[in-house]
């Protein structure tokens, strides 16, 4: 009735929703569920939870990755390998050994994709701060907006990822378009000047779209997204709902860069999706204490520009790199090196203050 991939995906979705419910306090008292300013301790705890779950999932894939595609026979293993990981050499003498090789590659691709997505999503923090500031959102509503906004972003990313995977399976040359786009984006990010930005809330495309098709209430009512007016029983959306849609829409724009980047690491849409979910959920938790110190990492944007350029070049030279013996684990080493260098340089080379 359902394929193994569908069942595993549904199980994963239920698990993520359950952890999100715990984060939102759905099973707590009514007082605990009310919107509040997230403390440093709470932010650190949930950041550790999501990072810990991400690492646990890496070990899970290395041991039980066969469950994702329901691999039970050598023939099925070869079929999945040809479809998603044709660079993996299954040269062992037994099915169990070949399956172990394949699962370790799945885990490696997942953790590499996770690091790429996590690092590229760091720019989201600056944009989220800008959104909240421009729309005048109170700090106690940040958590609720980010949870629901990113949940909507996950759904949009799901469509984006599996559509991209289908296109790559049918038109392999699209990977070169992705590569050229990432090189261009990396160069653009490298030469981009630091400027103060502001969002025009009245003319934002999301605001205009929602205002055209929904009744918009002029002010927030407690922390509700919807309100029904008593006088005529008409349903309205509140400004908080609009901000949630803006967050989801903004994240999708960022995904235009990050998702093609992960497809340079793996062609398995399930691995791409898993790494995306863990990365953006973890980043959502880290927002609350990273937002105050992100300005200290002055070379992070430069590091991200180099990272995007490296991934783009890797996509353009995919077949040549295979001939030169460039292994998937080397990508992980390069990515870690770029991120570590940008963070270390930020501390060793402080910004000169004007007199």
C-alpha positions as CSV (number, residue, x, y, z in Angstrom):
1,X,0.0,0.0,0.0
2,X,2.8,2.5,1.0
3,X,6.4,2.2,-0.1
4,X,9.1,1.9,2.6
5,X,10.3,5.4,1.7
6,X,6.8,6.9,2.3
7,X,6.5,5.1,5.7
8,X,9.9,6.2,6.8
9,X,9.2,9.8,5.7
10,X,5.8,9.8,7.6
11,X,7.5,8.4,10.7
12,X,10.2,11.1,10.5
13,X,7.5,13.8,10.1
14,X,5.6,12.6,13.1
15,X,8.8,12.5,15.2
16,X,9.7,16.1,14.2
17,X,6.2,17.4,14.9
18,X,6.3,15.7,18.3
19,X,9.6,17.4,19.3
20,X,8.3,20.7,18.0
21,X,5.2,20.2,20.1
22,X,7.4,19.7,23.2
23,X,9.3,22.9,22.2
24,X,6.0,24.9,21.9
25,X,4.8,23.5,25.3
26,X,1.7,21.9,23.8
27,X,1.6,19.3,26.5
28,X,2.3,21.8,29.3
29,X,-0.1,24.0,31.3
30,X,-2.0,26.9,29.7
31,X,0.3,29.4,31.4
32,X,3.5,27.6,30.1
33,X,2.0,27.7,26.5
34,X,1.6,31.5,26.6
35,X,4.0,33.6,24.4
36,X,7.0,34.7,26.4
37,X,10.5,36.1,25.9
38,X,12.9,33.1,25.4
39,X,15.7,33.1,27.9
40,X,19.3,32.3,27.1
41,X,19.0,29.1,29.1
42,X,15.9,27.9,27.2
43,X,17.5,28.8,23.9
44,X,20.7,26.9,24.8
45,X,18.7,23.9,25.9
46,X,16.7,23.5,22.7
47,X,19.7,24.3,20.5
48,X,21.5,21.4,22.3
49,X,18.4,19.2,21.8
50,X,18.3,19.8,18.0
51,X,22.0,19.5,17.5
52,X,22.0,16.3,19.6
53,X,19.2,14.8,17.5
54,X,21.0,15.8,14.3
55,X,24.1,13.9,15.5
56,X,22.1,10.9,16.7
57,X,20.4,10.8,13.2
58,X,23.9,10.6,11.6
59,X,24.7,7.4,13.6
60,X,21.2,6.1,12.9
61,X,21.8,6.4,9.2
62,X,25.2,4.7,9.4
63,X,23.6,1.7,11.1
64,X,20.0,1.6,9.8
65,X,20.1,3.7,6.7
66,X,18.6,0.8,4.7
67,X,15.2,1.6,6.3
68,X,15.0,4.9,4.4
69,X,14.6,3.1,1.0
70,X,13.6,-0.3,2.4
71,X,16.7,-2.1,1.1
72,X,16.5,-5.9,1.7
73,X,18.2,-7.5,-1.3
74,X,21.4,-7.0,-3.3
75,X,19.4,-6.1,-6.4
76,X,17.5,-3.3,-4.6
77,X,20.7,-2.0,-3.1
78,X,22.2,-1.8,-6.6
79,X,19.1,-0.1,-7.9
80,X,19.2,2.6,-5.2
81,X,22.9,3.1,-5.6
82,X,22.6,3.6,-9.3
83,X,19.8,6.1,-8.8
84,X,21.2,8.2,-5.9
85,X,24.9,7.4,-5.4
86,X,26.6,6.1,-8.5
87,X,30.0,7.2,-7.2
88,X,29.9,4.6,-4.4
89,X,31.8,1.5,-5.2
90,X,30.1,-1.6,-3.8
91,X,33.0,-4.1,-4.3
92,X,32.7,-6.1,-1.1
93,X,32.0,-9.9,-1.3
94,X,28.8,-9.9,0.8
95,X,25.5,-8.1,0.7
96,X,26.0,-7.0,4.4
97,X,29.4,-5.4,3.7
98,X,28.1,-3.6,0.6
99,X,25.1,-2.4,2.6
100,X,27.4,-1.1,5.3
101,X,29.5,0.8,2.7
102,X,26.3,2.4,1.3
103,X,24.9,3.4,4.7
104,X,28.2,5.0,5.8
105,X,28.1,7.0,2.6
106,X,24.5,8.1,3.3
107,X,25.4,9.2,6.8
108,X,28.4,11.1,5.5
109,X,26.3,12.9,2.8
110,X,23.7,13.7,5.5
111,X,26.1,15.3,8.0
112,X,27.9,17.2,5.2
113,X,24.6,18.5,3.9
114,X,23.6,19.4,7.4
115,X,26.7,21.5,7.9
116,X,26.3,23.3,4.6
117,X,22.6,24.1,5.3
118,X,23.4,25.1,8.9
119,X,26.1,27.5,7.8
120,X,24.2,29.0,4.8
121,X,21.1,29.5,7.0
122,X,23.1,31.7,9.4
123,X,22.3,34.7,7.2
124,X,18.6,34.0,8.0
125,X,19.2,35.3,11.5
126,X,20.0,38.8,10.2
127,X,16.9,38.8,8.0
128,X,14.6,37.5,10.8
129,X,15.9,40.3,13.0
130,X,15.2,42.8,10.2
131,X,11.6,41.4,9.7
132,X,10.8,41.6,13.4
133,X,12.1,45.1,13.6
134,X,10.4,46.4,10.5
135,X,7.0,44.9,11.5
136,X,7.3,46.0,15.1
137,X,6.9,42.5,16.5
138,X,7.2,42.2,20.3
139,X,10.0,39.9,21.5
140,X,7.7,37.6,23.3
141,X,6.1,36.6,20.0
142,X,9.4,35.7,18.3
143,X,9.3,32.0,19.3
144,X,5.8,31.3,18.1
145,X,6.3,33.1,14.8
146,X,9.6,31.3,14.1
147,X,8.1,27.9,14.9
148,X,5.1,28.3,12.6
149,X,7.0,30.2,10.0
150,X,9.7,27.6,9.7
151,X,7.1,24.8,9.7
152,X,5.6,26.4,6.7
153,X,9.1,26.8,5.2
154,X,9.7,23.0,5.7
155,X,6.6,22.2,3.7
156,X,7.7,24.6,0.9
157,X,11.2,23.1,1.0
158,X,9.7,19.6,0.7
159,X,8.1,20.6,-2.6
160,X,11.2,22.4,-3.8
161,X,13.6,19.5,-2.9
162,X,11.6,16.6,-4.5
163,X,10.9,18.8,-7.6
164,X,14.6,19.5,-7.9
165,X,15.4,15.8,-7.5
166,X,12.9,14.8,-10.2
167,X,14.5,17.4,-12.6
168,X,18.0,16.1,-11.8
169,X,17.0,12.5,-12.5
170,X,15.5,13.5,-15.9
171,X,17.8,16.3,-16.9
172,X,21.3,15.7,-15.5
173,X,22.7,18.8,-17.2
174,X,20.7,21.0,-14.7
175,X,23.4,20.4,-12.2
176,X,25.7,22.6,-14.3
177,X,23.1,25.4,-14.1
178,X,23.0,24.9,-10.3
179,X,26.8,25.1,-10.2
180,X,27.0,28.3,-12.3
181,X,24.3,29.9,-10.2
182,X,26.1,29.1,-6.9
183,X,29.4,30.5,-8.3
184,X,27.6,33.7,-9.3
185,X,25.9,33.9,-5.9
186,X,29.2,33.3,-4.1
187,X,30.9,36.1,-6.1
188,X,28.0,38.4,-5.5
189,X,28.0,37.8,-1.8
190,X,31.8,38.3,-1.6
191,X,31.6,41.8,-3.2
192,X,28.3,42.8,-1.5
193,X,28.7,45.9,0.7
194,X,27.4,46.0,4.2
195,X,24.5,48.4,4.2
196,X,21.6,49.1,6.6
197,X,18.5,47.6,5.1
198,X,14.9,48.2,5.8
199,X,11.7,46.3,4.8
200,X,8.9,48.3,3.3
201,X,6.1,46.6,5.2
202,X,3.3,48.2,3.2
203,X,4.6,47.3,-0.2
204,X,6.1,43.9,0.7
205,X,4.7,41.3,-1.8
206,X,3.5,39.0,1.0
207,X,1.7,41.8,2.7
208,X,0.0,42.8,-0.6
209,X,-1.0,39.2,-1.4
210,X,-2.5,38.5,2.0
211,X,-4.3,41.9,2.1
212,X,-5.8,41.1,-1.3
213,X,-7.2,37.7,-0.5
214,X,-7.8,37.9,3.3
215,X,-9.4,40.3,5.8
216,X,-6.6,41.8,7.8
217,X,-7.2,43.0,11.3
218,X,-5.4,46.3,12.1
219,X,-3.8,45.2,15.4
220,X,-2.7,42.0,17.2
221,X,-5.1,40.4,19.6
222,X,-3.2,38.6,22.4
223,X,-1.1,36.1,20.4
224,X,-3.7,34.8,17.9
225,X,-3.2,34.4,14.2
226,X,-6.9,34.6,13.5
227,X,-9.8,36.5,15.0
228,X,-13.6,36.5,14.4
229,X,-15.3,39.9,14.7
230,X,-18.3,39.6,16.9
231,X,-20.4,42.3,15.2
232,X,-20.6,40.5,11.8
233,X,-18.9,37.1,12.6
234,X,-16.3,37.9,9.9
235,X,-12.9,36.0,10.1
236,X,-9.7,38.2,10.0
237,X,-6.0,37.4,10.0
238,X,-3.9,39.4,12.4
239,X,-0.5,41.1,11.6
240,X,1.2,38.2,13.4
241,X,-0.1,35.8,10.8
242,X,1.3,38.0,8.0
243,X,4.8,38.0,9.7
244,X,4.6,34.1,9.8
245,X,4.0,34.1,6.1
246,X,6.8,36.6,5.5
247,X,9.2,34.4,7.5
248,X,8.2,31.2,5.5
249,X,8.5,33.1,2.2
250,X,11.9,34.6,3.1
251,X,13.2,31.2,4.0
252,X,12.1,29.8,0.7
253,X,14.2,32.5,-1.0
254,X,17.2,31.5,1.0
255,X,16.6,27.9,-0.1
256,X,17.2,28.8,-3.7
257,X,20.9,28.9,-2.7
258,X,21.2,26.2,-0.1
259,X,19.2,23.4,-1.7
260,X,21.2,23.3,-4.9
261,X,24.3,23.4,-2.8
262,X,23.3,20.2,-1.0
263,X,22.4,18.5,-4.3
264,X,26.1,18.8,-5.1
265,X,26.7,16.5,-2.1
266,X,23.9,14.0,-2.6
267,X,21.3,13.3,-5.2
268,X,19.1,11.5,-2.6
269,X,16.1,13.9,-2.0
270,X,15.4,12.2,1.4
271,X,18.9,12.9,2.7
272,X,18.6,16.5,1.4
273,X,15.3,16.9,3.2
274,X,16.5,15.3,6.5
275,X,19.5,17.6,6.6
276,X,17.4,20.6,5.8
277,X,14.9,19.9,8.5
278,X,17.5,19.4,11.3
279,X,19.5,22.4,10.2
280,X,16.7,25.0,10.1
281,X,15.0,23.7,13.2
282,X,18.3,23.9,15.1
283,X,19.0,27.3,13.7
284,X,15.5,28.5,14.8
285,X,16.4,27.6,18.4
286,X,19.9,29.2,18.2
287,X,18.4,32.4,16.8
288,X,17.7,33.6,20.4
289,X,21.2,33.7,21.6
290,X,23.2,33.9,18.3
291,X,21.3,37.1,17.2
292,X,23.2,39.0,19.9
293,X,26.7,37.8,18.9
294,X,26.4,37.3,15.1
295,X,27.8,40.8,14.5
296,X,31.1,39.6,16.0
297,X,31.7,37.1,13.2
298,X,32.7,39.8,10.6
299,X,34.2,37.3,8.2
300,X,31.3,34.8,8.3
301,X,29.7,36.3,5.1
302,X,33.1,36.1,3.3
303,X,33.4,32.4,4.4
304,X,29.9,31.7,3.1
305,X,30.8,33.3,-0.2
306,X,33.9,31.1,-0.5
307,X,31.7,28.1,0.6
308,X,29.1,28.7,-2.2
309,X,31.8,29.2,-4.8
310,X,33.5,26.0,-3.8
311,X,30.3,24.0,-4.0
312,X,29.4,25.6,-7.4
313,X,32.8,24.7,-8.8
314,X,32.5,21.2,-7.4
315,X,29.1,20.8,-9.3
316,X,30.6,22.2,-12.6
317,X,33.6,19.8,-12.3
318,X,31.7,16.8,-10.9
319,X,32.9,14.2,-13.4
320,X,36.5,15.5,-13.5
321,X,36.8,15.4,-9.7
322,X,35.6,11.8,-9.7
323,X,38.4,10.9,-12.2
324,X,40.9,12.7,-10.0
325,X,39.8,10.6,-6.9
326,X,38.0,13.4,-5.0
327,X,36.1,11.5,-2.3
328,X,32.9,12.8,-0.7
329,X,34.6,13.1,2.7
330,X,37.0,15.7,1.2
331,X,34.0,18.0,0.8
332,X,33.3,17.7,4.5
333,X,36.9,18.6,5.3
334,X,36.9,21.6,3.0
335,X,33.5,22.9,4.4
336,X,34.7,22.6,8.0
337,X,38.0,24.3,7.1
338,X,36.2,27.3,5.4
339,X,33.8,27.8,8.4
340,X,36.6,27.4,11.0
341,X,38.8,29.8,9.1
342,X,36.1,32.5,8.9
343,X,35.2,32.2,12.6
344,X,38.9,32.2,13.7
345,X,39.7,35.2,11.5
346,X,36.9,37.1,13.0
347,X,38.5,36.8,16.4
348,X,42.1,37.2,15.4
349,X,41.5,40.2,13.1
350,X,39.1,42.6,15.0
351,X,37.4,45.4,13.1
352,X,39.1,48.7,13.3
353,X,37.0,51.3,15.0
354,X,36.8,54.8,13.4
355,X,38.3,57.6,15.5
